[in-house]
Amino acid sequence: MLPPLNSLCAGFLLCATLTAAVQNVKVQGANFVNNVTSNRFQIIGVAYQPGGSDAFGATSATDPLSNGTSCLRDAALMQQLGINTIRVYNVDPTLNHDMCASIFNAVGIYMFIDVNSPLPLQSLDPGNLVTSYSSTYLSHVFSVVEAFGPYPNTLAFISANEVMNTVATGQTAPPYIRAVTRDLKDYISKHMSRQIPVGYSAADVSQILTDSWTYLSCYINGESSDLSRSDFFGLNSYSWCGPTSLTANYDASGYNTIISTFGNTSIPVFFSEYGCNQVKPRVFDEVPVLYGNMTSVLSGGLVYEYYEEDNNYGLVWLYDNGTAQLRNDYNALQTQYNTLDVKALQSMDSSATSVQSQKCSSSLISSSGFNTSFTLPAVPSGGQTLIDNGISNPNQGKLVSVATTTVADMVYDANGNVIKNLAVKPLADDESNTPNGSNTSGQSSSTTAATPSPTKKGAAGHKEIGVHGLFALLALSFFLQF
């Protein structure tokens, strides 16, 4: 247990607390499972990537897990929202992520980390798979493993996202996705202290969806030691589109088809993105369904996305002066999460853990244009040396003390009222975050109900610290040492 905060702080806004470690999550059959309690782990999460892939560069300004002050603010809002997982698409493994990872760990929030980035030589190129699958590329993805593998709240690594996004790529890409998964799992087994799941996030391309899942989840030669088999299968699904749309029910949205398609899955399947925005504001009326009868097959999902961008999927505005404001989408999602029966979600479905994976065979593939070969590319030249010996001078992450719990940045609710006393609430080391049944709202007054900033933060905008947070940031600078 963490020491009581009042005994540590003695009335000060800033205090030193130890960062307790969440319990690891593992894959057991078709479920994610708490490694200690054996409770089923249902993903209640959001995508977390300010600016999106287009804004990512090798600087801390676009790596969401490298700024402790921002992570503290966002973790406090996410904790109140009720999520237990974030997905981060692009990270710079040369930066220090210890404070952010430790903050999310302290509040019981796990992390899915994508190992690829849009920078040159740091992802599989569907149009040039042979060249892009190189030792240079492997060095990058292994460096991500080194940076995030040591954190206990790293739930899993995503080896590829929507690489198969057309029928044509379903012919060429599958062996390379399995090869990268193999190499990652081999590296993890040799250089990490625990097995960390590795899997794929798929585009919802109906012509190849079933075959993608089948191809990635079978055992080559029927051997359970096959490292190339995906540990999980994520689906980016936007088929349920709100109460006034034609797809706002179980059948019209195709959710019934998803359940029938994945009903006999031998690995966890979940929505790696969801939250159609054709009807605004979003009300997220698919949440009770996703965490209702669909839990017999699916392991939850990640709402797209936390920050508001030009595509209008965000839950929170981030402004140029460092202030943030909740959107109505945040409130609607929180309301839906508060209806969930967390204890029921954690109950184990024993039948889901007993389904055995099939032996890979061309007969499992149903569409004529999809790849039926399970002969994988060999590890590229120089790659096996990296796997066996490890990369040079790895930047290995570690948990650190969380030096403050109080948020310095000004944060407003959806009505423009300041949210008072916003802070993270560290949990015991055997807890993950859950919805708490309350709503996040500010306090209205003549001085607080105001427009936070005249401009929104642009996709690649530079975050400036406003007057509200200047003195608090100076005070934090001593404590936020990595």
C-alpha positions in Angstrom: 0.0 0.0 0.0 1.1 3.6 -0.6 1.7 5.6 2.6 -1.2 8.0 3.4 -0.8 11.2 1.5 -1.6 13.4 4.5 1.3 11.9 6.5 3.7 12.7 3.6 2.4 16.1 2.5 1.6 17.7 5.9 -0.5 20.3 4.1 1.9 21.1 1.3 0.7 21.1 -2.3 3.8 19.2 -3.4 4.8 16.0 -1.8 7.0 13.0 -2.4 5.2 9.7 -2.8 6.5 6.3 -3.8 5.2 4.9 -7.0 3.6 1.5 -6.3 3.6 -1.0 -9.2 0.4 -2.3 -10.8 0.2 -6.0 -11.2 1.2 -7.3 -14.6 -1.5 -8.4 -17.1 -0.9 -11.5 -19.2 -2.7 -13.3 -22.0 -4.5 -16.5 -21.0 -6.4 -18.0 -23.8 -8.9 -15.5 -25.2 -8.6 -13.2 -22.2 -6.3 -10.6 -20.7 -5.8 -11.7 -17.1 -4.3 -10.1 -14.0 -1.2 -12.1 -13.3 -1.7 -12.2 -9.6 -5.5 -12.3 -9.0 -6.3 -14.2 -12.2 -9.3 -11.8 -12.6 -10.2 -11.1 -16.2 -8.9 -7.7 -17.4 -11.3 -5.7 -19.6 -9.8 -2.8 -21.5 -11.6 0.5 -20.7 -9.4 3.0 -22.5 -8.6 5.8 -24.8 -6.2 6.6 -27.6 -3.6 9.1 -26.4 -1.5 10.9 -29.1 -1.6 14.7 -29.3 -1.4 15.9 -32.8 -1.7 12.4 -34.2 0.9 10.7 -36.4 1.2 13.7 -38.6 2.6 15.8 -35.8 5.1 13.3 -34.5 8.8 14.1 -34.6 11.8 13.1 -32.6 11.2 15.8 -30.0 9.4 15.7 -26.6 6.8 18.1 -27.9 5.0 15.3 -29.8 5.9 12.4 -27.6 2.9 12.3 -25.1 4.8 10.2 -22.6 7.8 12.5 -22.1 6.3 15.6 -20.4 5.5 14.9 -16.7 3.5 18.0 -16.2 1.1 17.2 -19.1 0.9 13.6 -18.1 -0.1 14.6 -14.5 -2.9 16.7 -15.8 -4.1 14.1 -18.3 -3.8 11.2 -15.8 -6.0 13.1 -13.3 -8.7 13.6 -15.9 -8.4 10.1 -17.2 -8.6 8.7 -13.7 -11.8 10.6 -13.1 -13.1 9.5 -16.5 -12.7 5.9 -15.3 -10.3 4.4 -17.8 -7.7 1.7 -17.1 -5.7 1.8 -20.4 -4.2 4.2 -22.9 -2.9 3.5 -26.3 0.1 5.5 -27.6 0.9 5.3 -31.3 4.3 7.1 -31.6 7.0 7.4 -29.0 10.7 8.4 -29.2 12.6 5.6 -27.4 15.6 8.0 -26.8 13.6 10.2 -24.5 12.9 9.7 -20.8 9.4 8.4 -20.1 9.9 7.5 -16.5 7.8 10.2 -14.9 4.8 9.8 -17.3 4.9 6.0 -17.0 5.1 6.2 -13.2 2.2 8.7 -13.0 0.0 6.4 -15.1 1.2 3.4 -13.1 0.4 5.2 -9.8 -3.3 5.7 -10.8 -3.7 2.2 -12.2 -3.6 2.9 -15.9 -1.9 0.5 -18.3 -0.3 1.3 -21.7 -0.5 -0.2 -25.1 2.6 1.0 -27.0 2.9 0.9 -30.8 6.5 0.2 -31.7 6.4 1.9 -35.1 6.6 5.6 -36.0 6.0 7.6 -39.2 9.7 8.6 -39.2 11.9 7.1 -42.0 13.0 3.5 -41.4 10.8 3.1 -38.3 7.8 1.2 -39.7 6.9 -1.5 -42.2 6.1 0.1 -45.5 3.3 -1.9 -47.2 4.6 -0.7 -50.6 8.1 -1.8 -49.9 8.1 -4.6 -47.4 11.4 -6.2 -48.3 13.5 -3.1 -47.9 11.6 -1.6 -44.9 12.0 -4.9 -42.9 15.6 -4.3 -42.0 18.0 -4.5 -39.1 17.7 -0.7 -38.8 14.0 -1.0 -38.4 14.4 -3.8 -35.9 16.9 -1.7 -33.9 14.2 1.0 -33.6 11.4 -1.4 -32.5 13.7 -3.1 -30.0 14.7 0.3 -28.6 11.0 0.9 -27.9 10.9 -2.5 -26.1 13.9 -1.5 -24.0 12.3 1.9 -23.1 8.9 0.6 -22.1 9.3 -3.1 -21.3 10.6 -2.5 -17.7 7.4 -0.6 -16.7 4.9 -2.9 -15.0 2.0 -1.0 -16.5 3.1 -1.7 -20.1 0.3 -4.0 -21.0 1.4 -4.9 -24.5 3.3 -3.8 -27.7 1.4 -3.4 -31.0 3.7 -4.7 -33.7 1.8 -3.0 -36.6 -1.3 -0.9 -37.2 -3.5 -1.2 -40.3 -0.6 -2.5 -42.4 -3.2 -4.6 -44.1 -5.6 -1.9 -45.2 -6.6 -3.1 -48.6 -7.3 -6.4 -50.3 -4.0 -6.1 -52.1 -2.0 -5.7 -48.9 -3.7 -8.8 -47.6 -1.7 -10.7 -50.2 1.7 -9.2 -49.4 1.9 -8.0 -45.8 0.8 -11.0 -43.6 4.2 -12.9 -43.5 6.0 -9.7 -42.6 3.6 -8.9 -39.8 4.2 -12.3 -38.3 8.0 -11.9 -38.8 8.1 -8.7 -36.8 5.9 -10.3 -34.1 8.4 -13.2 -34.0 11.4 -10.9 -33.7 9.8 -8.8 -31.0 8.8 -11.8 -28.9 12.2 -13.3 -29.3 13.9 -10.1 -28.2 11.5 -9.8 -25.2 12.2 -13.3 -24.1 15.9 -12.7 -24.1 16.1 -9.2 -22.6 13.0 -8.5 -20.5 12.2 -9.9 -17.1 8.7 -11.0 -18.1 6.8 -12.0 -21.2 4.9 -8.9 -22.6 2.1 -9.6 -25.1 2.7 -8.6 -28.8 -0.2 -8.2 -31.2 -1.7 -6.5 -34.2 -4.2 -3.7 -34.7 -6.4 -4.2 -37.8 -8.3 -1.9 -40.1 -12.0 -2.8 -40.5 -11.7 -4.0 -44.1 -14.5 -6.6 -44.3 -13.1 -8.5 -47.2 -9.9 -9.5 -45.4 -10.8 -9.0 -41.7 -11.6 -12.7 -40.9 -8.6 -13.9 -42.8 -6.3 -11.4 -41.1 -7.3 -12.7 -37.7 -7.1 -16.3 -38.8 -3.7 -15.9 -40.4 -2.2 -14.1 -37.4 -3.7 -16.3 -34.6 -2.8 -19.8 -35.8 0.2 -21.9 -34.9 2.7 -22.6 -37.7 3.3 -26.4 -37.8 0.8 -26.6 -34.8 3.6 -25.7 -32.4 2.6 -23.7 -29.3 6.1 -22.3 -29.1 5.6 -20.4 -32.4 6.7 -16.9 -31.6 5.2 -15.4 -34.8 1.7 -16.0 -33.6 -0.1 -12.8 -32.5 -0.9 -12.7 -28.8 -4.0 -10.6 -29.4 -6.0 -9.0 -32.2 -7.2 -5.4 -32.1 -9.9 -4.1 -34.4 -10.3 -0.4 -35.3 -14.1 -0.3 -35.6 -16.3 2.8 -36.2 -19.5 1.0 -37.3 -21.8 2.1 -34.4 -22.6 5.8 -35.1 -24.9 7.3 -32.5 -28.6 7.2 -31.6 -29.9 9.0 -34.6 -28.0 7.1 -37.2 -29.1 4.0 -39.0 -26.3 1.9 -37.4 -27.1 2.6 -33.7 -28.1 -0.9 -32.8 -26.5 -4.3 -32.3 -27.5 -5.7 -35.8 -27.3 -2.6 -38.0 -23.9 -1.7 -36.6 -22.5 -5.1 -37.5 -21.7 -5.9 -33.9 -23.6 -9.2 -34.3 -21.3 -10.1 -37.1 -18.2 -9.3 -35.1 -19.4 -11.6 -32.3 -20.1 -14.4 -34.7 -16.8 -13.9 -36.5 -14.7 -14.0 -33.4 -16.8 -16.2 -31.3 -14.3 -19.1 -31.3 -11.2 -16.9 -30.9 -8.2 -18.4 -29.1 -6.6 -15.0 -28.4 -8.0 -11.8 -26.9 -9.9 -9.6 -29.4 -10.8 -6.0 -28.6 -11.6 -2.6 -30.2 -8.2 -1.0 -30.6 -10.1 2.1 -31.7 -13.8 2.9 -31.6 -16.2 5.9 -31.4 -17.8 6.9 -34.7 -18.4 10.7 -34.8 -21.0 11.0 -37.6 -23.5 12.1 -35.0 -22.2 15.0 -32.7 -21.8 15.3 -29.9 -21.1 11.6 -29.4 -23.2 9.9 -26.7 -21.3 6.5 -26.8 -24.4 4.4 -26.5 -22.4 1.5 -27.8 -20.5 1.3 -24.5 -23.2 -0.7 -22.6 -23.3 -3.1 -25.5 -19.5 -3.5 -25.7 -19.3 -4.1 -22.0 -22.5 -6.1 -21.9 -23.2 -9.3 -23.8 -20.2 -8.7 -26.1 -17.8 -9.4 -23.2 -18.3 -13.1 -23.9 -16.1 -12.6 -26.9 -14.4 -9.1 -26.7 -12.0 -7.7 -24.1 -13.2 -4.1 -24.2 -11.9 -1.3 -26.3 -10.1 2.1 -26.6 -12.1 5.2 -27.5 -10.6 7.4 -30.2 -9.3 9.8 -29.0 -8.3 11.8 -25.9 -7.2 15.1 -27.5 -9.4 17.1 -29.9 -7.8 17.5 -33.3 -9.1 18.7 -36.7 -10.9 15.3 -37.2 -13.3 16.1 -34.2 -12.8 12.9 -32.3 -11.5 14.4 -29.1 -12.6 14.3 -25.5 -10.5 17.2 -24.3 -9.4 20.5 -25.8 -5.8 21.4 -25.3 -5.0 25.1 -25.8 -1.8 26.9 -26.7 -1.4 28.5 -23.3 -1.3 25.1 -21.5 -4.9 25.2 -20.3 -7.3 22.3 -21.1 -11.1 22.0 -21.3 -13.4 19.0 -21.3 -15.7 18.5 -24.2 -19.3 17.2 -24.0 -17.9 13.9 -25.4 -15.9 13.5 -22.2 -19.0 13.9 -20.1 -21.1 11.5 -22.2 -18.4 8.9 -22.1 -18.0 9.2 -18.3 -21.7 8.8 -17.9 -21.7 5.6 -19.9 -18.7 4.2 -18.0 -20.4 4.9 -14.7 -23.1 2.4 -15.6 -20.6 -0.5 -15.9 -20.5 -3.4 -13.4 -16.8 -3.6 -13.0 -16.9 -6.7 -10.8 -18.9 -8.6 -13.5 -16.4 -7.4 -16.1 -13.5 -8.9 -14.1 -15.2 -12.3 -13.7 -13.4 -15.0 -15.7 -15.0 -16.8 -18.6 -13.4 -20.2 -18.2 -14.5 -21.3 -21.6 -12.6 -18.5 -23.3 -9.4 -19.8 -21.9 -9.7 -23.3 -23.1 -10.1 -22.6 -26.9 -7.1 -24.0 -28.7 -5.5 -22.3 -31.7 -5.6 -24.0 -35.0 -2.6 -25.3 -36.9 -1.9 -22.9 -39.8 -3.1 -24.2 -43.1 -4.0 -22.6 -46.4 -7.4 -24.2 -46.0 -8.2 -21.7 -43.1 -8.1 -18.8 -45.5 -11.4 -18.1 -47.2 -10.8 -15.2 -49.6 -9.0 -15.9 -52.9 -6.7 -12.9 -52.8 -5.3 -13.3 -49.3 -1.9 -14.8 -48.6 -1.9 -18.5 -47.9 1.8 -19.0 -47.3 3.1 -19.4 -43.8 6.8 -19.3 -44.8 8.0 -16.2 -43.1 10.9 -13.9 -44.1 14.2 -14.7 -42.5 15.5 -12.2 -39.9 17.2 -9.5 -41.9 21.0 -9.3 -41.9 22.3 -8.1 -38.6 18.9 -8.6 -36.9 19.7 -11.9 -35.1 22.7 -10.3 -33.5 20.5 -7.6 -32.1 18.1 -10.2 -30.8 20.8 -12.3 -29.2 23.0 -9.6 -27.8 20.6 -6.7 -27.3 20.8 -3.3 -28.9 23.7 -1.0 -28.0 23.3 1.4 -25.1 19.6 0.9 -24.5 17.6 3.6 -22.9 15.8 1.5 -20.3 12.8 2.8 -18.5 12.2 2.5 -14.8 9.6 3.6 -12.3 10.5 6.8 -10.3 8.9 8.6 -7.4 5.9 10.7 -8.3 6.8 14.1 -6.9 3.4 15.8 -7.0 -0.2 14.8 -7.1 -1.7 18.3 -7.7 -2.3 19.5 -11.3 -0.6 22.9 -12.0 -2.3 23.6 -15.4 -5.7 25.3 -15.4 -8.4 22.9 -16.5 -12.0 23.8 -17.3 -15.2 21.8 -17.6 -17.4 21.8 -20.7 -19.2 24.9 -19.4 -16.0 26.9 -18.9 -15.9 26.5 -15.2 -12.5 25.9 -13.5 -12.1 22.4 -12.1 -10.9 22.9 -8.6 -8.4 20.7 -6.7 -7.7 18.5 -9.7 -5.2 15.9 -8.7 -4.2 12.3 -9.2 -5.1 9.8 -6.5 -2.5 7.1 -6.2 -3.9 3.6 -5.9 -2.6 0.5 -4.1 -0.3 -1.7 -6.0 -3.0 -4.3 -6.5 -5.5 -2.0 -8.1 -6.3 -0.7 -11.6 -8.4 2.3 -12.3 -12.2 1.9 -12.6 -15.1 4.2 -13.2 -16.1 5.7 -9.8 -19.7 6.8 -10.5 -19.0 10.5 -10.2 -18.9 13.3 -12.8 -16.0 15.7 -13.4 -17.3 19.3 -13.2 -16.0 22.7 -12.3 -17.2 25.4 -9.9 -19.1 28.3 -11.4 -18.4 31.8 -10.4 -18.1 35.2 -12.1 -14.3 34.8 -12.2 -14.0 31.2 -13.3 -16.6 30.8 -16.1 -14.4 32.1 -18.9 -13.1 31.2 -22.3 -9.8 29.3 -21.6 -7.9 30.6 -24.6 -8.7 32.4 -27.9 -7.0 29.6 -29.9 -7.0 25.8 -29.9 -3.7 23.9 -29.8 -2.9 23.0 -33.4 -2.0 19.5 -34.5 1.7 20.4 -34.5 1.5 23.6 -32.4 4.1 24.4 -29.7 2.8 24.2 -26.2 3.5 27.3 -24.2 3.2 27.6 -20.4 0.6 30.2 -19.4 0.7 32.5 -16.4 -1.6 30.1 -14.5 1.1 27.5 -14.3 4.3 29.4 -14.3 5.0 29.5 -10.6 3.7 26.0 -10.0 6.0 24.8 -12.8 9.0 26.5 -11.2 8.2 24.7 -8.0 7.8 21.4 -9.8 11.1 21.7 -11.6 13.0 20.6 -8.6 10.9 17.5 -8.1 10.4 16.4 -11.7 14.0 15.3 -12.1 14.4 12.1 -14.1 
